[in-house]
């Protein structure tokens, strides 16, 4: 089995193990991760980037740790997943403070991680705007601020994300 397929199956098992579903639709959570991976592929992402896209939420949302990703998928995929994993914790402060912590970190992320994050934003934005217009106002502001600092992302992915944020 190749790297991408293994990552897809690993993500499915990890998210399924905790019963995670998409917030607004109740669909299997990996509908989102598959969408992000497809977007990364569309923007000519490497196999490692596509694998990391499948895995981008497992450390935040499941019992999987970055070291587990490293053991199974190698350093490059694990490093990308690590960059995509929020560092802020509830005890750090309110939502604005936590988002600032994560934004400052992503501003220094490598191009590949920023590109995956843009694809994550593209996938999440369409769902949030469609299903939760009230929260979308907060979300779109946060994402616009994030996109301001993620200047090394693939310009095509960043452009799509910026367009989405500016015209919901």
N, C-alpha and C positions, 0 to 999 in steps of 0.2 A: 504494500500500500504506500502511496506517495505521501509526502509531507503535508500537502493541503488537505487531502482526504482524511488523514490521521488527525489533523487539527480539528477538522469539522466534527468528526465522530467524538473526539475527546471533549470538545466544547458541549456537544449535545448531551453526553453522559454527565458532565459536571453540572450543567444547568438543570437537567432532569433530576439529578440526585437531590437537589434542594427544592424541587417543585416550582422552579421559577417560570413565570409566564409573562407575556407582554402586558403592561399595565392596562392599556385601554381596550385591547382586543381579546385577551385571554389566550392568545395563540402561544404555541411553544416559543420560549424565549429566543431560540436560535434562528427563528425567522429573521430577527434583527441582525444577528452575527453573520448569517449567510448573505444578507443584503449588503452589509459593510464589506465583506470579503469580495462580493461581486463588483462593488464600486471600486475597490482597490485594484482589482484586475482590470477594470475598464480604464483606469488611469495608469496602466502599464506597471503595476506593482510587481515586485519580485515574488517568488514562491514563499520566501520567508515573511514578506509583508502580508501576503494573503493568509498564510497560516496564523500570523499574529492577529489579523483582523478577526478570524474565527474565534480566537482566544482572548480578545481584548478585555472582556468583562469577567473572566473566570476568577481572577484573583480578588476582585472587589466583591463579587456576588456569591462565591462558593468557598468551599474549604481548601481549594487548590492554592498553593503558594508558588511564587516565582521560581523557587528552587525545584519544584515539581516540573514546571514548564521547561526549565533548563535541562533536567534529567532526561526528559522525553524528546524535546525538540531542539536542544542545543542553545548555545549562548546568544546567537543573533536573534532568534525568535523570542527567547526569554527577556532579552534586553528591551526589545520593542514592547512587549507586554508590560514590562516594568514601567517604561515611560508612560504608557497609557493608563496605568493604575493610579487613581487619585491617592494623594498622600494625606489630604485633610481628613480630620476626624471630627465628630460632633463636638468634642470637648475643645476644639480650636476656636469655636465661636459661632456666630450666626452664619446663615447661608452666604451672605456677601463676603465675609471673611474667609470662609472655606473655599469659595470659588476663586477668590484672589490668590490664595495659596496654590491652588492647582493651576491657575492661569500662569502665575510666575514660573512655575516649574515647566509647563509646556512651552513657554516662550524660549526655553533653552534646549528643547528636545531636538533631536536630529530630524532631518528632512523626512525620512521614512516614517517616523512616529507621527510627525505633524500631518503628513498626508493621510495616514490611517485615521487620525483624529478628525480630519475634515470629512472623511467618508462617514464616520460615526455621526457627526453633526448633521450631514445630509440625510441620513437614514432617520435619525431621531426627530429632526425638525418637521418633516412632512407628517409624521404621526402625531406629534404634539399639537401642531397647528390645526390639524383636522379634528382631533378628539378633545382638546382642552384649550379653547381660545383664551380663557382667563389666565392660565399659567403660561400660555405661549408668549404673552407680553413680557413676563419676567425672563423666560427662557431665551427669547430672541435677543434681549438686551445683553444677557450674559454671554451668549454665543458671539454676538457682534464684538464684544470686548475681547473675547478669546481669539477670534480671527484677526483682530488688530495686531496681536503679538505673535501669531503663528505665521511669520513671514517667509519661512523657508519651505513650507509645504509645496507640493506640486501646484503650480499656478492654476492649472485647469480645475483641480479638486477644490482649491481654495476659492476660485472664482464662482463655482457652482454653489458652494456653501455661503459665500457672501451674498450672492444673488437671492438665495432662499431666505436669508435672514432679513434682507432689506425689503423684500416684497413677498410677505407670507401669503 
